[in-house]
């Protein structure tokens, strides 16, 4: 069964993206710089991998022998794990790290180091999320079931409390990926014929997932249990703390980019059409935050420039700050929205405010009143 395809309105101001793309291409051509990774990006790659692997090596080498130091190592690994996800494998699996696809494939495979599976990630993120951002039934990032992320989802009584339980679910997100999500996704994606485009078969995908996860669990959990002079449940607690830290960080970065009060949510028409063209749809469903913070942007892989990332996912994130000026001015010229929160905490507050209003039904009542 082939997946249905959403049709965007090509007649809706197509000159906006044509002009924008031309200006961005001119920016790189005039400066004779690559759209891919520069020295800054390569330094960041080494930093994030070292931040993740060094604490693990210290633990399994026997250099760590106290509970306090062990928990510090797990804390640092949580930061490194999220850094690899945000700053390294993200660009590589978009094909934007290098113009050499072998390099992209190799660096994209570091996802195995943190318990994931690259083919699944590409389908959910690159294909479904980037193509159909905030579209009901197509963007899996807003179709979670246990949290109401969009007014297009039917409201359930449990959602009334989602403001309180959402942070906990965010925290266990990577643990869920580790034990269940990849298996559930690979089954669904195979039925929808989405694996074929990634060049993998269902059987080979299952084997890779099992081997990858078993290796990850052995290196990050079982081996420390065998080596550290600490009781097993303390090691398990440290491992779970690492997962929780990573989940919170990833959710805190990705959710304020699309699920906030400013952004729009869509349901396709009966013929699966959307009123906007693809680029303008991205502008209406995406928001930036904290663009004035260079250090923060460096640490989170430039994903506070989410608008630029969605419009140009083939460009490495180290260039987003520079091209954001072009994107913003072009959007203003064509009367296209450019959503932006000045601070990270402002964007995060907007996300949780929306969660609360979606959960209690106040969003729906306000929407009905407008009509």
Secondary structure by P-SEA (a helix, b strand, c coil): cbbbbbbccccccaaaaaaaaaaaaaaaaaacccccccaaaaaaaaaaaaaccaaaaaaaacccccaaaaaaaaaaaaaaaaaaacccaaaaaaccccccaaaaaaaaaccccccccaaaaaaaccccccccccccccccccccccccccccccccccccccccaaaaaaaaaaaaaaccaaaaaaaaaaaacccccccccaaaaaaaaaaaaaaaaaaccaaaaacccccaaaaaaaaaaaaaaaaaaaaaccccccccccbbbbbbcccccccccaaaaaaaabbbcccccaaaaaaaccccaaaaaaacccccccccccaaaaaaaaaaaacccccccccaaaaaaaaaaaaaaaaaaaaaaaaaaac
